[in-house]
Amino acid sequence: MELRDKVVIVTGGASGIGMGLCRRFHEEQVRGLVIADLNGEAASALATELNGTSVELDVRDESAIAAMVAETESEFGQIDLFCSNAGVLDLDGNDYWASSSANEVWQRNWDIHVMAHIYAARACLPSMIERGEGYFLHTVSAAGLLSQPYTAAYATTKHAAIGFAESLAITHGDDGIKVSCLCPQGVDTAMLGGTDGGAAGLDGILSPAQVAEAVMQGLKEESFLILPHEQVAQYHRNKAHNYDRWIGGMRKLRRSMPPPTLL
């Protein structure tokens, strides 16, 4: 996919990876750039800088996503690329059991990491299928392919995000719909909270600009998996080759790491 003269929506676009994507897409001279974020002021400021359009948006609100899609299609005629990028990171509960996070935490992760992607597809697919083309970029995480200690709700819902992206690609590939999943490890964003990234930072922490550059290459190649940290591909192969050994390795990794509150 070439982005010049295309129309793009980025959720969670006012900071972190989302901001990096918006800046890089602007460099590609997109025709329309819609920056959606829960922080409406930050989205508006970035949109002014990049000559885009801003929307204050909670991606858990299906009607708000549908309205944004309808307004964008009305203004620009179509949506070429929808980037479901908004995300949250919640640590496990105080005892760090896999089941220790409160129900509200699990629900928030599910709504933002899975349902928001479904809402975007529901809103965009009719016109995309009618045109015979369209692209979805889902910011997932290496945790969706592998896992991440101390973050069961995050890792589990990121796995589910991969599952939905696979279904979207399988079901609608013959309709001309393309899908990519962005799966980085540690990225220098507010989500890391000034830490070394724990398990996610073991192979280095990338800047949002570096991640955005990997995205540009992945979109041009129309790759399902976009892996800014190249080591993730081998870890994924290791997991598939010997699941039991991989789980053992992840247990060893967890034992070697202090709980995140002690980082």
TAJOFEN-V399254 format. One record per residue. N is the residue number from 1. PSI is psi in whole degrees, 0 to 359 (NA if undefined). OMEGA is omega in degrees with one decimal (* if undefined). Layout:
n=N psi=PSI omega=OMEGA
n=N psi=PSI omega=OMEGA
//
This chain:
n=1 psi=131 omega=172.4
n=2 psi=134 omega=-171.0
n=3 psi=348 omega=179.3
n=4 psi=128 omega=178.5
n=5 psi=14 omega=177.9
n=6 psi=165 omega=177.7
n=7 psi=126 omega=-170.3
n=8 psi=139 omega=170.1
n=9 psi=136 omega=176.0
n=10 psi=117 omega=173.6
n=11 psi=153 omega=-172.4
n=12 psi=34 omega=-169.5
n=13 psi=356 omega=-172.5
n=14 psi=358 omega=-178.9
n=15 psi=168 omega=172.1
n=16 psi=222 omega=-179.8
n=17 psi=319 omega=-179.2
n=18 psi=316 omega=177.6
n=19 psi=319 omega=177.4
n=20 psi=319 omega=177.6
n=21 psi=314 omega=-178.0
n=22 psi=316 omega=179.6
n=23 psi=319 omega=-178.8
n=24 psi=321 omega=177.9
n=25 psi=322 omega=177.2
n=26 psi=320 omega=178.3
n=27 psi=332 omega=179.7
n=28 psi=1 omega=176.8
n=29 psi=51 omega=173.2
n=30 psi=154 omega=-179.8
n=31 psi=325 omega=179.2
n=32 psi=132 omega=178.3
n=33 psi=114 omega=179.6
n=34 psi=119 omega=-177.7
n=35 psi=110 omega=-177.3
n=36 psi=134 omega=-178.1
n=37 psi=152 omega=175.4
n=38 psi=329 omega=175.6
n=39 psi=92 omega=-175.6
n=40 psi=324 omega=-179.8
n=41 psi=316 omega=179.0
n=42 psi=321 omega=178.0
n=43 psi=318 omega=179.9
n=44 psi=318 omega=-179.9
n=45 psi=316 omega=-179.9
n=46 psi=322 omega=178.6
n=47 psi=321 omega=176.9
n=48 psi=317 omega=179.8
n=49 psi=321 omega=-173.4
n=50 psi=9 omega=-179.4
n=51 psi=42 omega=179.0
n=52 psi=195 omega=178.4
n=53 psi=140 omega=-178.8
n=54 psi=150 omega=176.4
n=55 psi=128 omega=171.4
n=56 psi=119 omega=-167.4
n=57 psi=132 omega=166.7
n=58 psi=113 omega=-173.6
n=59 psi=351 omega=174.9
n=60 psi=351 omega=-176.8
n=61 psi=101 omega=-176.7
n=62 psi=320 omega=-178.7
n=63 psi=326 omega=178.6
n=64 psi=321 omega=176.2
n=65 psi=316 omega=179.4
n=66 psi=320 omega=179.5
n=67 psi=319 omega=178.5
n=68 psi=317 omega=178.9
n=69 psi=315 omega=-179.6
n=70 psi=318 omega=179.6
n=71 psi=321 omega=179.5
n=72 psi=316 omega=177.9
n=73 psi=323 omega=178.3
n=74 psi=320 omega=-177.8
n=75 psi=318 omega=-172.3
n=76 psi=350 omega=178.4
n=77 psi=336 omega=-178.7
n=78 psi=168 omega=170.8
n=79 psi=120 omega=-178.3
n=80 psi=322 omega=-175.9
n=81 psi=123 omega=175.3
n=82 psi=118 omega=-179.4
n=83 psi=105 omega=174.8
n=84 psi=94 omega=-170.2
n=85 psi=341 omega=-176.6
n=86 psi=141 omega=179.6
n=87 psi=164 omega=176.1
n=88 psi=159 omega=175.3
n=89 psi=116 omega=177.4
n=90 psi=132 omega=174.5
n=91 psi=160 omega=173.9
n=92 psi=167 omega=179.0
n=93 psi=179 omega=-170.7
n=94 psi=330 omega=179.4
n=95 psi=356 omega=177.0
n=96 psi=27 omega=168.9
n=97 psi=155 omega=178.3
n=98 psi=336 omega=-177.7
n=99 psi=10 omega=-167.5
n=100 psi=343 omega=178.5
n=101 psi=146 omega=179.4
n=102 psi=157 omega=178.8
n=103 psi=324 omega=-178.9
n=104 psi=325 omega=178.3
n=105 psi=314 omega=177.1
n=106 psi=317 omega=-177.8
n=107 psi=320 omega=179.3
n=108 psi=316 omega=178.1
n=109 psi=319 omega=178.4
n=110 psi=315 omega=-177.3
n=111 psi=319 omega=-175.6
n=112 psi=320 omega=-173.6
n=113 psi=343 omega=-177.7
n=114 psi=300 omega=-174.1
n=115 psi=324 omega=178.8
n=116 psi=324 omega=177.7
n=117 psi=322 omega=178.1
n=118 psi=317 omega=178.6
n=119 psi=318 omega=179.7
n=120 psi=318 omega=179.3
n=121 psi=317 omega=178.9
n=122 psi=320 omega=-176.4
n=123 psi=324 omega=-172.8
n=124 psi=330 omega=-171.2
n=125 psi=318 omega=-176.6
n=126 psi=310 omega=-178.2
n=127 psi=326 omega=178.1
n=128 psi=315 omega=179.9
n=129 psi=322 omega=177.9
n=130 psi=321 omega=178.9
n=131 psi=338 omega=-177.7
n=132 psi=21 omega=178.3
n=133 psi=152 omega=178.2
n=134 psi=159 omega=-174.1
n=135 psi=136 omega=173.1
n=136 psi=128 omega=172.0
n=137 psi=119 omega=179.7
n=138 psi=118 omega=171.7
n=139 psi=112 omega=-177.6
n=140 psi=257 omega=-179.5
n=141 psi=154 omega=169.8
n=142 psi=335 omega=177.3
n=143 psi=336 omega=177.5
n=144 psi=335 omega=176.8
n=145 psi=328 omega=-175.9
n=146 psi=255 omega=171.6
n=147 psi=185 omega=177.2
n=148 psi=122 omega=-179.9
n=149 psi=147 omega=173.9
n=150 psi=11 omega=-177.8
n=151 psi=60 omega=-172.8
n=152 psi=317 omega=-178.4
n=153 psi=319 omega=178.8
n=154 psi=306 omega=-176.4
n=155 psi=320 omega=-178.5
n=156 psi=314 omega=-178.4
n=157 psi=332 omega=174.5
n=158 psi=325 omega=171.7
n=159 psi=317 omega=179.5
n=160 psi=325 omega=177.9
n=161 psi=320 omega=175.1
n=162 psi=317 omega=-179.3
n=163 psi=317 omega=178.9
n=164 psi=320 omega=178.2
n=165 psi=320 omega=176.1
n=166 psi=314 omega=179.3
n=167 psi=319 omega=179.4
n=168 psi=316 omega=-179.2
n=169 psi=320 omega=-178.8
n=170 psi=315 omega=-174.7
n=171 psi=322 omega=-169.8
n=172 psi=8 omega=176.0
n=173 psi=321 omega=179.8
n=174 psi=349 omega=174.9
n=175 psi=1 omega=-179.5
n=176 psi=11 omega=-177.2
n=177 psi=130 omega=176.8
n=178 psi=150 omega=-179.5
n=179 psi=135 omega=172.2
n=180 psi=145 omega=175.3
n=181 psi=121 omega=177.2
n=182 psi=119 omega=-172.9
n=183 psi=72 omega=177.6
n=184 psi=165 omega=165.2
n=185 psi=231 omega=-174.8
n=186 psi=132 omega=176.7
n=187 psi=141 omega=-175.8
n=188 psi=82 omega=179.0
n=189 psi=176 omega=179.1
n=190 psi=338 omega=-179.3
n=191 psi=330 omega=178.8
n=192 psi=341 omega=175.9
n=193 psi=29 omega=178.0
n=194 psi=7 omega=179.3
n=195 psi=180 omega=176.7
n=196 psi=5 omega=176.2
n=197 psi=355 omega=-180.0
n=198 psi=224 omega=-179.4
n=199 psi=325 omega=-178.3
n=200 psi=339 omega=-177.2
n=201 psi=4 omega=-174.1
n=202 psi=331 omega=-179.8
n=203 psi=20 omega=178.3
n=204 psi=150 omega=179.6
n=205 psi=123 omega=-178.9
n=206 psi=159 omega=172.9
n=207 psi=157 omega=174.3
n=208 psi=325 omega=179.2
n=209 psi=321 omega=177.1
n=210 psi=320 omega=177.9
n=211 psi=317 omega=179.9
n=212 psi=324 omega=178.2
n=213 psi=321 omega=175.8
n=214 psi=323 omega=177.7
n=215 psi=316 omega=-179.7
n=216 psi=317 omega=179.0
n=217 psi=318 omega=179.9
n=218 psi=321 omega=178.0
n=219 psi=321 omega=178.7
n=220 psi=323 omega=179.3
n=221 psi=349 omega=-176.9
n=222 psi=47 omega=-179.7
n=223 psi=139 omega=177.0
n=224 psi=314 omega=178.1
n=225 psi=127 omega=173.1
n=226 psi=115 omega=-171.7
n=227 psi=91 omega=179.6
n=228 psi=327 omega=172.4
n=229 psi=108 omega=-172.7
n=230 psi=339 omega=-179.6
n=231 psi=335 omega=-176.5
n=232 psi=325 omega=179.9
n=233 psi=317 omega=179.7
n=234 psi=319 omega=177.2
n=235 psi=321 omega=179.4
n=236 psi=319 omega=177.0
n=237 psi=320 omega=178.3
n=238 psi=318 omega=179.8
n=239 psi=314 omega=-179.0
n=240 psi=326 omega=-176.2
n=241 psi=318 omega=-178.0
n=242 psi=90 omega=-174.1
n=243 psi=316 omega=-177.8
n=244 psi=317 omega=178.7
n=245 psi=321 omega=179.3
n=246 psi=315 omega=177.8
n=247 psi=319 omega=176.7
n=248 psi=319 omega=177.7
n=249 psi=323 omega=178.6
n=250 psi=325 omega=174.7
n=251 psi=317 omega=178.9
n=252 psi=318 omega=178.3
n=253 psi=315 omega=-179.8
n=254 psi=319 omega=179.0
n=255 psi=330 omega=-176.6
n=256 psi=351 omega=-173.9
n=257 psi=138 omega=172.4
n=258 psi=156 omega=174.2
n=259 psi=146 omega=-174.6
n=260 psi=329 omega=-179.3
n=261 psi=344 omega=-178.9
n=262 psi=359 omega=-179.0
n=263 psi=NA omega=*
//
